[in-house]
Amino acid sequence: MSTLSDPRSVVIRYVEAVRDGDADVIHGSFAEDATWHYPGSLPVSKVWQGRDAIINEFLGGMGPAFVPGTLEIALVGTVAEGDRVVAEWTSKATTAHGDRYDNRCLGIFTVRDGRITSVIEYADTHHVARTLFPDHADTRPAGGA
């Protein structure tokens, strides 16, 4: 298998492209019909369908939540088996609300023919809610007023 289509290499190249802001590599990393599932009850929690929705609406939609130039992405590590790759990364930034966003994320990527076909991302959604969506109703503790 060539390095360009090896699932682990595809995922590493994608995470590094996000870190570096390389839009062409980000776009080229996804299959046209890819899906990205972000579980939870946040405004961004759903299954995003298609490369354009993933890039423009989900990933691109998160951009305004951060102060420009403050986002730092660092790949912690990967584990690969067949076409599935588990990647762990950190995301740090200053939010538009002035808070410090500092989250550790894990994604389960499926890669076929050198393209990401699906992702399920897990993160501390409580931290995401508190720092990125402070006005979202689901950020209040259960039983709180």
C-alpha positions in Angstrom: 0.0 0.0 0.0 1.4 3.4 -0.9 2.0 6.0 1.7 -0.5 8.3 0.0 -3.3 5.9 0.5 -2.2 4.1 3.7 -5.1 4.9 6.2 -2.8 6.1 9.0 -0.9 8.4 6.6 -4.1 9.8 5.3 -5.3 10.7 8.8 -2.0 12.1 9.9 -1.8 14.2 6.7 -5.4 15.5 7.4 -4.7 16.4 11.0 -1.5 18.2 10.0 -3.4 20.1 7.3 -5.9 21.3 9.9 -3.0 22.4 12.1 -1.4 24.2 9.2 -4.6 25.6 7.6 -4.0 23.8 4.3 -7.4 23.9 2.8 -6.5 22.0 -0.4 -5.2 19.0 1.6 -8.2 19.1 4.0 -10.6 19.1 1.0 -8.7 16.3 -0.8 -8.6 14.1 2.4 -12.4 13.4 2.3 -14.5 11.3 0.0 -17.3 13.3 -1.6 -19.9 11.2 0.4 -18.0 11.2 3.7 -19.8 11.5 7.1 -18.7 13.1 10.4 -20.6 12.2 13.5 -20.3 14.6 16.5 -22.3 13.1 19.3 -24.0 15.0 22.0 -26.6 17.7 22.4 -24.7 20.7 21.2 -25.7 22.9 18.2 -23.0 21.1 16.2 -24.0 17.6 17.4 -25.3 15.5 14.5 -24.1 13.4 11.6 -22.7 15.8 9.0 -23.3 14.3 5.5 -20.9 14.9 2.6 -17.5 16.5 2.2 -18.8 20.0 1.5 -21.0 20.0 4.7 -18.2 18.7 6.8 -15.7 21.2 5.6 -17.9 24.3 5.0 -20.5 23.9 7.7 -19.0 21.8 10.5 -15.3 22.6 10.4 -15.7 26.0 8.8 -18.6 26.9 11.0 -16.4 26.4 14.1 -13.9 29.1 12.9 -15.9 32.1 14.2 -15.9 30.5 17.7 -12.2 31.2 18.0 -10.1 34.4 17.9 -8.3 34.3 14.6 -4.7 33.0 14.8 -5.1 31.3 18.2 -6.1 27.8 17.2 -3.4 25.2 18.0 -3.9 21.6 16.9 -1.4 18.9 18.0 -1.6 15.2 17.1 -1.0 13.1 20.2 -1.0 9.7 18.4 -2.7 7.2 16.2 -3.6 3.5 16.2 -4.5 1.8 13.0 -6.1 -1.5 12.1 -7.1 -2.1 8.5 -9.1 0.8 7.2 -9.8 2.2 10.6 -7.6 4.7 12.4 -8.0 6.1 15.9 -6.4 9.5 16.2 -6.0 11.6 19.4 -5.3 15.3 19.2 -5.4 18.4 21.3 -7.2 21.6 20.3 -6.3 24.9 22.1 -7.5 28.4 21.3 -8.9 31.6 22.7 -12.7 31.7 22.1 -14.7 34.6 20.7 -16.2 34.8 24.3 -12.7 35.3 25.7 -12.4 31.9 27.3 -9.5 29.4 26.9 -10.5 26.4 24.9 -8.3 23.4 25.7 -9.7 20.0 24.7 -8.4 16.6 24.0 -10.2 14.9 21.1 -10.4 11.4 19.7 -11.6 10.5 16.3 -12.4 7.1 14.8 -11.6 7.5 11.1 -12.5 5.1 8.3 -10.3 5.5 5.2 -10.9 3.8 1.8 -9.0 4.4 -1.4 -6.9 7.1 0.2 -9.9 9.2 1.4 -11.6 9.6 4.7 -15.1 8.1 4.4 -16.3 8.5 8.0 -15.4 10.0 11.3 -16.9 9.7 14.8 -15.4 12.4 17.0 -15.4 12.3 20.8 -14.4 15.2 23.0 -15.3 16.8 26.4 -18.6 18.1 25.2 -19.2 19.8 28.6 -16.1 21.9 28.0 -17.2 22.6 24.4 -20.6 23.7 25.6 -19.2 25.9 28.4 -16.5 27.6 26.3 -17.9 27.7 22.7 -21.7 27.7 23.3 -22.2 29.5 26.7 -25.7 30.6 25.7 -26.9 27.1 24.7 -29.6 25.8 27.0 -28.0 22.4 27.5 -25.0 23.9 29.2 -26.9 24.3 32.5 -26.5 21.6 35.1 -29.4 19.2 35.5 -31.8 20.5 38.1 -30.3 24.0 38.0 -32.2 27.1 37.4 
